[in-house]
Amino acid sequence: MKTNRIVFYVAIGLLSLMTVGSAAMYFFNNGEVVAEFVKLGFPVYIVYPLAIAKLLGIAAIWTRLNRSLVEWAYAGFFFDFLLAGSAHIVAQDGEAGGAAIALVLLLVSYFFYQRTFVSPQTTAA
């Protein structure tokens, strides 16, 4: 049980660093992010809403106030990372690695979230 918690917190911690870092880029280095979105074929008006959604998603996962909200946050991140990776693969710019790492961290954290907080293993007393 303790190992599950450790793996969950390490995975979600690393994922949080990546996600908060990218959201910060969206806010503070907007010109470069907009150019990247244009290159990938995404509309630029989603830059700020996507940054806000990333921050809210990380907050939902860390606080675990509502299980449905946590599930939606995980689903949103899954599609975000999957679409980002796909866009980079199609653009052939060699930048899909970050999305792949984020996707692996997301899946690991979700698996251990389920094992730790949703259906914890009971121990015999």
C-alpha positions in Angstrom: 0.0 0.0 0.0 2.8 2.4 0.9 4.6 1.6 -2.4 1.4 2.4 -4.3 1.2 5.8 -2.7 4.9 6.5 -3.4 4.6 5.6 -7.1 1.4 7.7 -7.4 3.0 10.7 -5.8 6.2 10.5 -7.8 4.3 10.1 -11.1 1.8 12.8 -10.4 4.6 15.1 -9.1 6.6 14.7 -12.3 3.4 15.1 -14.4 2.5 18.2 -12.4 5.9 19.8 -13.1 5.5 19.1 -16.8 2.0 20.4 -16.9 2.4 23.5 -14.8 5.6 24.3 -16.8 3.7 24.1 -20.1 0.9 26.2 -18.7 3.4 28.8 -17.6 4.9 28.8 -21.1 1.4 29.4 -22.5 1.1 32.5 -20.3 4.6 33.9 -20.2 6.0 32.9 -23.6 2.8 33.3 -25.6 4.4 34.4 -28.9 6.5 31.2 -29.2 3.5 29.0 -28.1 1.2 30.7 -30.6 3.8 30.1 -33.4 4.0 26.4 -32.4 0.2 26.1 -32.4 0.0 27.6 -35.9 2.7 25.3 -37.1 0.8 22.3 -35.8 -2.5 23.5 -37.2 -4.3 24.3 -34.0 -6.3 27.5 -33.5 -4.5 30.0 -31.4 -7.5 31.0 -29.4 -7.3 27.8 -27.3 -3.9 28.7 -25.8 -5.1 30.5 -22.7 -8.2 28.2 -22.1 -5.9 25.1 -22.4 -3.4 26.6 -19.9 -6.2 27.2 -17.4 -7.7 23.8 -18.0 -4.2 22.2 -17.3 -3.9 24.1 -14.0 -7.4 23.2 -13.0 -6.9 19.5 -13.9 -3.7 19.3 -11.8 -5.6 20.9 -8.9 -8.5 18.5 -9.3 -6.1 15.5 -9.2 -4.1 16.7 -6.2 -7.1 17.7 -4.1 -9.3 14.7 -5.0 -12.3 16.6 -3.7 -14.7 14.9 -6.2 -14.0 11.5 -7.8 -15.9 12.4 -11.0 -13.9 15.6 -11.4 -10.7 13.6 -11.0 -11.8 11.2 -13.7 -12.6 14.0 -16.0 -9.2 15.6 -15.4 -7.5 12.3 -16.2 -9.6 12.0 -19.4 -8.8 15.5 -20.4 -5.1 15.1 -19.9 -5.2 11.8 -21.8 -6.8 13.4 -24.9 -4.6 16.5 -24.6 -1.3 14.4 -24.5 -2.6 12.0 -27.2 -3.5 14.8 -29.6 -0.4 16.7 -28.9 1.8 13.7 -29.6 -0.2 12.9 -32.7 0.1 16.5 -34.0 3.9 16.4 -33.5 4.2 13.0 -35.2 2.1 14.3 -38.2 4.2 17.5 -38.3 7.4 15.4 -38.2 9.1 18.0 -36.0 10.6 15.5 -33.6 8.9 17.0 -30.6 6.5 14.1 -29.7 8.7 12.9 -26.9 7.4 15.2 -24.3 3.8 14.2 -25.0 4.8 10.5 -24.9 6.5 11.0 -21.5 3.5 12.9 -20.1 1.2 10.2 -21.4 3.2 7.4 -19.6 3.3 9.4 -16.4 -0.4 10.0 -16.7 -1.2 6.3 -17.1 1.1 5.3 -14.3 -0.4 7.9 -11.9 -4.0 6.9 -12.9 -3.3 3.2 -12.4 -1.8 3.9 -8.9 -4.6 6.4 -8.2 -7.1 3.6 -8.7 -5.1 1.2 -6.6 -4.5 3.7 -3.8 -7.6 5.9 -3.4 -10.4 4.2 -5.3 -10.1 0.5 -4.4 -7.5 0.2 -1.7 -6.5 -3.3 -0.9 -7.7 -4.4 2.5 -5.3 -6.0 4.8 -6.3 -8.8 7.1 -6.3 -7.7 10.7 
